[in-house]
Amino acid sequence: MNLRSFYLSVFILTTTQLQGQPMKRLVLEIIHEPNEKAFTILKPRGWLTEGGIVRWDPTTSGGAANAIEAKIDFTLKSDKAGTVQIHWLPDIYFVDLAGSYVAGMFPEGSSYNGMPVLHKMNAATFIKDYLLPYCHQDLDNYNISTSRELPEVEKLCYDMDMMKQMGSQYSAAVVDYTYTENGIRFKERAFSILQDMGPYTAGMWKNRSTIIIRTPEGSFDAWESIFHEIGQSVTLSPTWIAGELKGQMQRGSTMIKTMNDIARIGEEIQKGHAETNAKIHHQAYLNLTGQEDYMNPYTKKVETGSNQWDHRWVNDLGNVIYTNNQEYNPNYDPELQMEGFRKSKAKQ
């Protein structure tokens, strides 16, 4: 997933226990993206991170198409096995060469100017036929439970596309499925938006905002709103954004001569591409999770949070704690070693 489209939105604690252990609170603490400090995000205390900002090397990936933009390949997980996890996957440019005079020289599965050669498809098919085999080499007792297209997300993407005159088309879908891994039955949900770049880009298309979440099958519903809150907590570094945009323009200079699509890199970002994607992703997640609006007592701003807990606390650093214990006050919790918490009440 591209960082310019990383405005989203793991794991929601059941009200009484986590993996068999009694729980009295959920602590969400602010961390920095580990590779380039590109963003901050809320992470459940004790969870592990994997990956972060990644960059494709044009000299080893076969070309420059996927080397212009920074990509995000980042996972938050409850343990080394990823028993509960959320995974943001990179936005990748693909190319469909059907009908092209070079099609015979670049069969599917090969690379053309750094783009995997793959026929165009809708988002649901992409998830089932490409994403699942990519993420799971061997699924045991695999079963798709639901597959849903999201026309409202597709329309929002199109309406907010500043380059729609190039003929872009969109497809969005969410797919739920179950499988067995190491004796545990998991439920997993995958969401993705596909963008066909239009007839003037020589067959280019890409996935956007691709996210996978998973939990043990019986606890999936209880974790959805925290997945959403963590995704919504992402704050990009202005310094990192400035450097990334400058670098994109430099790296894209050679591509501009041959790929019309690259022209949107500077124009679309500078005219509010980040805000566009924030709205798209928020709309997408509203299709997936039930949320509550809370008032932050420090910033006086409305925040989206979990509705699975009776009480929500925040401090001036942005850390969040949930609890069902009416008597619990995190400011007097000696195990926490954090302070400055105030009640964050549901917005009426």
For each residue, the residues with C-beta under 8 A, 3 or more apart:
1: 5 6 71 72 73 88 89 90 91 208 209 210 211
2: 5 6 69 70 71 72 90 91 208
3: 6 38 39 53 69 70 71 72 236 244
4: 69 269 273 274 277
5: 1 2 91 208 209 277 280 281
6: 1 2 3 39 72 88 234 236 277
7: 234 274 277 278 281 282
8: 88 209 211 231 232 234 281 284 285
9: 211 227 228 229 230 231 232 234 281 282 285
10: 44 76 84 85 86 213 223 226 227 230 231
11: 44 47 78 84 85 86 215 223 226 227
12: 222 223 224 225 226 227 306 308
13: 18 23 26 222 223 226 308 322
14: 17 18 23 219 222
15: 222 308 309 324
16: 22 23
17: 14 20 21 22 23
18: 13 14 21 23
19: 78 83
20: 17
21: 17 18
22: 16 17
23: 13 14 16 17 18 26
24: 323 325 328
25: 321 322 323 325 328 330 333
26: 13 23 44 226 309 321 322 323
27: 44 45 319 320 321 336 338
28: 42 43 44 45 226 229 230 233 319 320 321 322
29: 42 43 44 45 319 338
30: 40 41 42 43 233 317 318 319
31: 40 41 42 43 49
32: 37 39 40
33: 36 37 38 39 40 41 52 53 74
34: 49 52
35: 38 51 52 53 54
36: 33 52 53 70 240
37: 32 33 237 240
38: 3 33 35 52 53 70 236 237 240 244
39: 3 6 32 33 234 235 236 237 240
40: 30 31 32 33 233 234 235 237 318
41: 30 31 33 76 230 233 234 235
42: 28 29 30 31 229 230 233 318 319 320
43: 28 29 30 31 47 49 76 230
44: 10 11 26 27 28 29 47 76 78 226 230
45: 27 28 29
46: 78
47: 11 43 44 76 77 78
48: 76 77 78 79 80
49: 31 34 43 52 74 75 76 77
50: 74 75 77
51: 35 54 72 73 74 75
52: 33 34 35 36 38 49 72 73 74
53: 3 33 35 36 38 70 71 72 74
54: 35 51 70 71 72 73 90
55: 67 70 71
56: 61 66 67 71 114
57: 60 61 67
58: 61 62 63 64 67 114
59:
60: 57
61: 56 57 58 66 67 111 114
62: 58 111 112 113 114
63: 58 66 67 111 112 113 114 115
64: 58 67 68 113 114 251 254 255
65: 68 93 95 113 114 115 204 255 259
66: 56 61 63 69 71 92 93 114 115
67: 55 56 57 58 61 63 64 114 251
68: 64 65 248 251 252 255 262 265
69: 2 3 4 66 91 248 265
70: 2 3 36 38 53 54 55 244
71: 1 2 3 53 54 55 56 66 90 91 92
72: 1 2 3 6 51 52 53 54 88 90
73: 1 51 52 54 88 89 90
74: 33 49 50 51 52 53 87 88
75: 49 50 51 82 85 86 87 88
76: 10 41 43 44 47 48 49 85 86 230
77: 47 48 49 50 80 81 82 83 84 85 86
78: 11 19 44 46 47 48 82 83 84 85
79: 48 82 83
80: 48 77
81: 77 182
82: 75 77 78 79 85 214
83: 19 77 78 79 184 215 216
84: 10 11 77 78 214 215 216 219 223
85: 10 11 75 76 77 78 82 213 214
86: 10 11 75 76 77 211 212 213 227 230 231
87: 74 75 135 211 212 213
88: 1 6 8 72 73 74 75 210 211
89: 1 73 131 135 207 210 211 212
90: 1 2 54 71 72 73 210
91: 1 2 5 69 71 206 207 208 209 210
92: 66 71 115 116 206 207
93: 65 66 114 115 204 205 206
94: 115 116 117 118 120 204 205 206 207
95: 65 112 113 115 116 117 118 202 203 204 205
96: 117 118 119 120 203 205
97: 100 102 103 106 112 117 203
98: 103 119 203
99: 103
100: 97 103 202 203
101:
102: 97 105 106 112
103: 97 98 99 100 106 107
104: 107
105: 102
106: 97 102 103 110 111 112 117
107: 103 104 110 117
108: 117 118 119
109: 116 117 118
110: 106 107 116 117
111: 61 62 63 106 114 115 116 117
112: 62 63 95 97 102 106 115 117
113: 62 63 64 65 95 259
114: 56 58 61 62 63 64 65 66 67 93 111
115: 63 65 66 92 93 94 95 111 112 204
116: 92 94 95 109 110 111
117: 94 95 96 97 106 107 108 109 110 111 112
118: 94 95 96 108 109 121 130
119: 96 98 108
120: 94 96 196 203 205
121: 118 125 126 129 130 194
122: 125 126 149 171 173 194
123: 126 127 149 171 172 173 192 193 194
124: 127 128 147 148 149 171 173 175
125: 121 122 128 129 130
126: 121 122 123 129 130 131 171 173 192 194 207
127: 123 124 130 131 132 147 173 175 190 192
128: 124 125 131 132 144 147 175
129: 121 125 126 132 133
130: 118 121 125 126 127 133 134
131: 89 126 127 128 134 135 190 192 210 212
132: 127 128 129 135 136 139 142 177 190
133: 129 130 136 137
134: 130 131
135: 87 89 131 132 212
136: 132 133 139 179
137: 133
138:
139: 132 136 142 179 181
140: 179 180 181
141: 178 179 180 185
142: 132 139 177 178 179
143: 177 178 179
144: 128 147 175 176 177
145: 176 177 178 187
146: 174 175 176
147: 124 127 128 144 173 174 175 176
148: 124 173 174 175
149: 122 123 124 154 171 172 173
150: 153 154 172 173 174 284 287
151: 154 155 172
152: 155 156 283 287
153: 150 156 157 170 172 193 280 283 284 287
154: 149 150 151 157 158 170 171 172 193
155: 151 152 158 159
156: 152 153 159 160 279 280 283
157: 153 154 160 161 170 172 193 195 280
158: 154 155 161 164 168 169 170
159: 155 156
160: 156 157 276 279 280
161: 157 158 164 168 170
162: 264 267 268 271 273 276
163: 166 168 263 264 267 268
164: 158 161 167 168
165:
166: 163 197 198 200 201 260 261
167: 164 196 198 199 200
168: 158 161 163 164 195 196 197 198
169: 158 195 196 198
170: 153 154 157 158 161 193 194 195 196
171: 122 123 124 126 149 154 193 194 196
172: 123 149 150 151 153 154 157 191 192 193 194 284
173: 122 123 124 126 127 147 148 149 150 191 192
174: 146 147 148 150 189 190 191 287 288
175: 124 127 128 144 146 147 148 189 190
176: 144 145 146 147 187 188 189
177: 132 142 143 144 145 187 188 190
178: 141 142 143 145 185 186 187 188 217
179: 136 139 140 141 142 143 185 186 188
180: 140 141 183 184 185 186
181: 139 140 184 186
182: 81
183: 180
184: 83 180 181 216
185: 141 178 179 180 216 217
186: 178 179 180 181 214 215 216 217
187: 145 176 177 178 214 215 216 217 220
188: 176 177 178 179 212 213 214
189: 174 175 176 212 213 214 220 288
190: 127 131 132 174 175 177 210 211 212
191: 172 173 174 209 210 211 212 284 288
192: 123 126 127 131 172 173 207 208 209 210 211
193: 123 153 154 157 170 171 172 207 208 209 210 280 284
194: 121 122 123 126 170 171 172 205 206 207 208
195: 157 168 169 170 205 206 207 208
196: 120 167 168 169 170 171 205
197: 166 168 201 204 205 206 261
198: 166 167 168 169 201
199: 167
200: 166 167 260
201: 166 197 198 204 259 260 261
202: 95 100 259
203: 95 96 97 98 100 120
204: 65 93 94 95 115 197 201 259 261
205: 93 94 95 96 120 194 195 196 197
206: 91 92 93 94 194 195 197
207: 89 91 92 94 126 192 193 194 195 210
208: 1 2 5 91 192 193 194 195
209: 1 5 8 91 191 192 193 277 280 281 284
210: 1 88 89 90 91 131 190 191 192 193 207
211: 1 8 9 86 87 88 89 190 191 192 231
212: 86 87 89 131 135 188 189 190 191
213: 10 85 86 87 188 189 223 224 227
214: 82 84 85 186 187 188 189
215: 11 83 84 186 187 219 220 223
216: 83 84 184 185 186 187 219 220
217: 178 185 186 187 220
218:
219: 14 84 215 216 222 223
220: 187 189 215 216 217 223 224
221: 224
222: 12 13 14 15 219 308
223: 10 11 12 13 84 213 215 219 220 226 227
224: 12 213 220 221 227 228 288 289 290
225: 12 228 229 289 290 291 292 305 306 307 308
226: 10 11 12 13 26 28 44 223 229 230 306 308
227: 9 10 11 12 86 213 223 224 230 231 289
228: 9 224 225 231 232 285 288 289 291 304 306
229: 9 28 42 225 226 232 233 291 303 304 305 306 320
230: 9 10 28 41 42 43 44 76 86 226 227 233
231: 8 9 10 86 211 227 228 234 281 285
232: 8 9 228 229 282 285 303 304
233: 28 30 40 41 42 229 230 318
234: 6 7 8 9 39 40 41 231
235: 39 40 41
236: 3 6 38 39 240 241 274
237: 37 38 39 40 240 241
238: 241 242
239: 242 243
240: 36 37 38 39 236 237 243 244
241: 236 237 238 244 245 274
242: 238 239 245 246
243: 239 240 246 247
244: 3 38 70 240 241 247 248
245: 241 242 248 249 266 269 270
246: 242 243 249 250
247: 243 244 250 251
248: 68 69 244 245 251 252 265 266 269
249: 245 246 252 253 265 266
250: 246 247 253
251: 64 67 68 247 248 255
252: 68 248 249 255 256 262 265
253: 249 250 256
254: 64 257 258
255: 64 65 68 251 252 258 259 262
256: 252 253 259 262 263
257: 254
258: 254 255
259: 65 113 201 202 204 255 256 262
260: 166 200 201 263
261: 166 197 201 204 264
262: 68 252 255 256 259 265
263: 163 256 260 266 267
264: 162 163 261 267 268
265: 68 69 248 249 252 262 268 269
266: 245 248 249 263 269 270
267: 162 163 263 264 270 271
268: 162 163 264 265 271 273 276
269: 4 245 248 265 266 273 274
270: 245 266 267 273
271: 162 267 268
272: 275 276
273: 4 162 268 269 270 276 277
274: 4 7 236 241 269 277 278
275: 272 278 279
276: 160 162 268 272 273 279 280
277: 4 5 6 7 209 273 274 280 281
278: 7 274 275 281 282
279: 156 160 275 276 282 283
280: 5 153 156 157 160 193 209 276 277 283 284
281: 5 7 8 9 209 231 277 278 284 285
282: 7 9 232 278 279 285 286
283: 152 153 156 279 280 286 287
284: 8 150 153 172 191 193 209 280 281 287 288
285: 8 9 228 231 232 281 282 288 289
286: 282 283 289 291
287: 150 152 153 174 283 284
288: 174 189 191 224 228 284 285
289: 224 225 227 228 285 286
290: 224 225 307
291: 225 228 229 286 304 305 306 307
292: 225 304 305 306 307 346 347
293: 302 303 304 305 346 347
294: 302 303 304 305 312 344 345 346 347
295: 300 301 302 303 344 345 346 347
296: 299 300 301 302 303 314 344
297: 300 314 342 343 344 345
298: 314 315 316 342
299: 296
300: 295 296 297
301: 295 296
302: 293 294 295 296 347
303: 229 232 293 294 295 296 314 344
304: 228 229 232 291 292 293 294
305: 225 229 291 292 293 294 312 320 322 344
306: 12 225 226 228 229 291 292 309 312 322
307: 225 290 291 292
308: 12 13 15 222 225 226 322
309: 15 26 306 312 322 323 324
310: 323 324 326
311: 322 323 324 325 326 328 343
312: 294 305 306 309 320 321 322 343 344 345 346
313: 320 321 322 323 330 341 342 343 344
314: 296 297 298 303 318 319 320 321 341 342 344
315: 298 318 319 338 339 340 341 342
316: 298 340
317: 30 340
318: 30 40 42 233 314 315
319: 27 28 29 30 42 314 315 338 341
320: 27 28 42 229 305 312 313 314 344
321: 25 26 27 28 312 313 314 330 336 341
322: 13 25 26 28 305 306 308 309 311 312 313
323: 24 25 26 309 310 311 313 328 330
324: 15 309 310 311
325: 24 25 311 328
326: 310 311
327:
328: 24 25 311 323 325 333
329: 332 333 341
330: 25 313 321 323 333 336 338 341
331: 339 340 341
332: 329
333: 25 328 329 330 336
334: 337
335:
336: 27 321 330 333
337: 334
338: 27 29 315 319 330 341
339: 315 331
340: 315 316 317 331
341: 313 314 315 319 321 329 330 331 338
342: 297 298 313 314 315
343: 297 311 312 313
344: 294 295 296 297 303 305 312 313 314 320
345: 294 295 297 312
346: 292 293 294 295 312
347: 292 293 294 295 302
348:
